[in-house]
Amino acid sequence: MQRLLASGCSLGLRGALGAQGLCSGRTGPGPRPAAGLCDTRRGLSRQASDAPLNHPLNSEFVARSVGVCSMMRLPVQSSPEGLDAAFVGVPLDIGTSNRPGARFGPRRIREESVMLRSANPSTGALPFQSLMVADLGDVNVNLYNLQDSCQLIREAYEKIAAVGCVPLTLGGDHTITYPILQALAKKHGPVGLLHVDAHTDTADKALGEKLYHGTPFRRCVDEGLLDCKRVVQIGIRGSSTTLDPYRYNRSQGFRVVLAEDCWMKSLVPLMGEVRQQMGGKPIYISFDIDALDPAYAPGTGTPEIAGLTPSQALEIIRGCQGLNVVGCDLVEVSPLYDPSGNTALLAANLLFEMLCVLPKVKVV
């Protein structure tokens, strides 16, 4: 039985033209058929170097309320073939230790991404003029078995990585980063890590279990998935069971930047140091939304006071420009605790910023 991946559908670029025709009386090509990653049909691939790239629907021509939900209203594709980068949802939250609901994060982030546009005038990035991008739908996780879910995630991301597509993941709780890094390390070898979070996520176990959202990076170290001298954790804070909660991290060579060391300052100088530390080797960006102060991002499972600001989050991500980023994730959005949708809106914007710093993105 096919059970690796599943998704909905979206109007594509050609569908956008058809929708414009429908709204204005003109006729045009219809929308792409529904396609999810569990579909065995090949996805749409670039046939020639001059073939048009995918673009988000333009709200000047197609109303934001029109169409089936996808990230930035991009086409949904059943295969990563032909893509330079792709948004992927992993709706899993059975690794959470406090408030659940992150399984609904990918869907809510996609809904809020309707506000995003195709260019980044602040940085000059033009990702959709540089890369072929689509939404690959969601990994079909097993909500009754965390170990099996991790296997499904790893297998799905191995397929994505095998064709050179850079995944940008919509989480899901932070457990998902472990199997994603298993897949990416299989292709790239041990990777550097920029981890933005309120928590280090390097616990060994809880309630006798060695796999949950507090342990992914401990498991990654155990398996040699990380280049530990190129691991930086930013935004760490909160109470602890000991007075030296970061001993393990620092013993592995991680750089731990506490939230209080970020208060009331720009993080541009810090990111200059991070770029020098990361060099030209592959790195992965993992961004837990609880890195931000809950005043800005209340919709998460384990909020901690006195966190980062949205502008600091932008400085961190934009500071990755020029690095060899091979994958990104934005995790722990739990819409149940944020009826306004502000947390998911922030998450959608941060994922767009991650797309803008990928290698090969044109900057003018």
N, C-alpha and C positions, 0 to 999 in steps of 0.2 A: 504494500500500500504506500502510495506516495504520501509522505508526511513531513518532508523537510521544511517547505516554505509555502506560504499562502499570502494572497493580498487581494485588494480590490482593484479598481481601475480609475483612470483619469483621462480627461481630454488631453490629447497631445497637441503639438504645434499645428499639425494638419487639422486636428479637431478644432483648434482655436479658430482657424479660418472658416471651418464649417459652421461653428457657433456664431461667428460674426455674420456669416451669410444668413443664418436662421433668424438672427435678431434684426437684420436690416432688410430682409427680403431677398438678399443675394443668395445664390447657391454656391456650394463648395464641397470639398471632400468631407466625408463624415468622420466621426471620432474613431480612434483606434479601438479595436475590440478589447474587451476585458482580458487582462493577462496577469497572472500572479507567478511568483517564483516556483510554485509547485507545478505549474503548467509545463508539460514536456516539450511544447513547441519552442523553437528557437526564438529569441528576442530579436528586436529590430537592431541591425548592425549597420555601422557606417560602411558603405560600399566603396566610397572613393574619398580622397582627401578633400575634395571640394563639395562633398555632400553637406547639406545644412545641418547645423547643430540644434539640439533641443533648446527651447527657451520657455520660461514660465509664461503663462497667459498674461496678456497685457490688459489691465483693468480699464484702459481707455476704450477697449473694444469689446471685452467680455466681462460682464458684471462679476464681482467677487463671489456672489452667491450662486453662480452658475457652475455646474460641473460636479463630478464625483470627487471626493476629497483625496488629494495626494500632496506630497511635500512641495510647496511653492507652485502647486498646480502643474507640475511637470508630468510628462507621460509616464505611465507605469509600464514596466518592461518585465518580461518573464525570465530573462537571462542577462547576466552581466556582460555578455559578449558585445564588443563594440563600444563599451562605455569606458570613459576615463575615470569617472567617479559616480557614486550612486548613494542615495539615501536609503537606509534599510531600517525597518522597525523591528525591535525585539521586545514584545509585550509580555515580559516576565516579571513577577514580583514575589515569587515564593521563596526568595532568599532574604526577604526583609526581616528586620529584627524589631521594628516598631510599627508605624502606621503603614498599612498596605495601600495599594491603588496604583502603583507605577505601571501595572500592566495596561492601564488606560493612557499612559503618557504618550506613546507614539501617535495615537489617534488624535489626541488633543493638540499636540504640537503641530500636526499636519493642518488641523482646523485653523490654528492661529497663524500659520505660515501664509495664509492668503494675503496678508498685508505686505509681504516681502516683494521686492522688485528685483530686476535683473542686474543692476549695476551698483557699485559701492563707491559713491562720490567721495567719501571720506578718505579712502585708501587708493582710489583709482583702479580698483580691481574690476575686471570684466570676465567673470568666470564662465558665462554662457557664450562668450565669443572665443573662449579658449579650450573648453572641455566639452565632451559629450556627456551629459548628465541625465539621469532618470531616477525615478523612484522604483525600487525593486520590491516594494511591498514588505511584508512581515515574515520573520522566521516563525514557522508553525511549532511553537514550543509545547512541551508537555507540562501542563499546570499541576500535575499530580506527581511529578518526579523531577527533582532538580538535577540529578545526575544525568538523566536522559535528556533533559532540556539542554544541558551544556554540550552534550554530544551532538545534538541537532544543530546548535549554534555553530560549533566548531566545523562541522561538515559543510554547512551553508557558506561560511566565510572562507573555507578552503577553496571552494568553487569561485568565489568572488576574487580572491587574491590570485588564483591561478591564471586569470586572464588579464592581470594588471590593472584591475579596477580598484580604485581607492574607496573604501566604505566609510560613510558618515552615518553613524548609528543613532537612532532615536530609541532611548531606553524607556522603560525597563529599569530594574534595580541593578546595583553595581556588580552583582555576581556575573553579569553577562560579559564584562570586560575580560575575564579569565579565559573563556573559550575563544573569544575573538583574538586575543593575543596568542593563544596556542596556534591558531590558523596563520596569523601573520608572521610569527616567528618561524614557522615551518618554511615560509617563502623567503623571508629576509634575514633570518638568524636573530639573535637577541637584539631587541630594539631599545632605544632610549624612551623615556616616558616623561611627559609633562602631565602631572596629575593635580588637578585643581579641585579641592574638596575641603570640607570641614573636618574630615576624619582620614586617618592614614590608610585604613582598610588593609592592615597587615596583622590583624589578630590571627592566632593559630587555630582556635576553635571556640565554639559556644554551644552549650547544651550537648556537648559531646560530638558536634558536627564540625568537620573541617572545611565545609563549603557553604558559605552564605555571603551576604553582601559586605560583611566586615573582613573577609579573608582573601579576596581575589589576588591581591598583589603579594601576599605571603605564598600563595600557591604558585604564582608566576616565578618568584624567586626560587622556590623548591625545584621547579622544572627548568630553570635556566633560560627563561623566556625574556628576561630583562638584562640590558647592559647597565648594571647597577651604578656604575660611575656616571651614568647619564640619566639618572632619575631625579626629578625635582618635584617636590610636593608643595603646593602653595595654598594658603588659606586655612591651615590646620588650627583647630581651636577646640575649646570645650572642656568640661570636667573629665576626670579620668579615675581609674581605680588605683593608680600609682602616681608618684610625683615625678617619675621619669618615663613617660609613656612612649617616648620616641627613641629609646635606646636601641631597639631592634633595627629601626630604619637607618639610623646613623651608622650602626655597626656594619650594615650592608653597603654603605657608601652613598646612601640617598642624601640629597640636600633637602632639609625640611624648613620651609619658610612659614613661620607662624602668622596667624591673622593679625596679631597685635603689632607685628613688624611691618604690616602693610597699612595700618591705620593712618589716615590723613596725609597720604602721599601718593604721588604718581608711581606706577610700577614699570614705567618705561626703562629706567636704569636697571632694574632687576632683570628685565627681559633681555637687555643687552648682554648681561652676564650669562643668562640661560642660553642664548644663541651661541655664545662662544663655547660653552660647556658641551652643547649638543653637537656642534660641528656639522659635517655633511652626511653623517650616517643616518639611517632610518630612525624616525621617532614616531611615537603614537601620542595623541592628545586624548586624555580622559577627563571629562569635566562633569563633576557631580553638581547639580544645581544647588545643593545645600552649601556649597562654598560661599554663595551669596547670602547676605543678611536676610532673615525671614521677612523683614519689612518689604523687601523687593521680591522675594520668592518664597511665599508661605506654603505653596503647594508641593510639599516634599515630606518624606517619611520621618527623617531624623533631623529636624531643624536645630541650629545652634545660633545663639545670639552673637552680635558683634562681628558679622562677617564682611565679606568684600562687597563693593558696590558694582552696579552694572558698568560704570565707566572703567573701573579697574579690570573687570572681566574682558572688556574690549581691548584694553591695553595688553593684557596677557595674550589673547588670541592673535591680535594684530602683530604682536611682538614675535610671532612664529613665522612671519614672512621670510622667505628665503631658506627655511629649514626643509629637510627631506621628510615631509610628513607622509606617512604611509597609511594612516587611518585615524579616525576621530570618533569619539562618542559623547553624547550628552545624556546623562542618566538621572534617575530618581525623581522625575517629575510625577507627582501624584495629584491629578486634577481634583480629586475629591475634597482636598483641603484648600482649594483656591477657586471659588465659584466665579470670580471675575475673569479668570483666564490669564492673568498677568504673568504667572510663572511659565506657562506654556508659550506665551508670546515672547518672553525673554529667551526661553530655550530655542525657539525657532530662529530668532535673530542671531543667537550665538552659533547655531549650526550653519547659518548662512555665512557668518564671519569665518568659520573654519573652512568652508568651501573656498572662500576668497584667498586663503593663504596656501592652498595646495600648490605643489610644484606645477609649473607650466601655465599657471593662470596669468593672463596678460594684465600688466599694470601700466597705466598711462598717466 
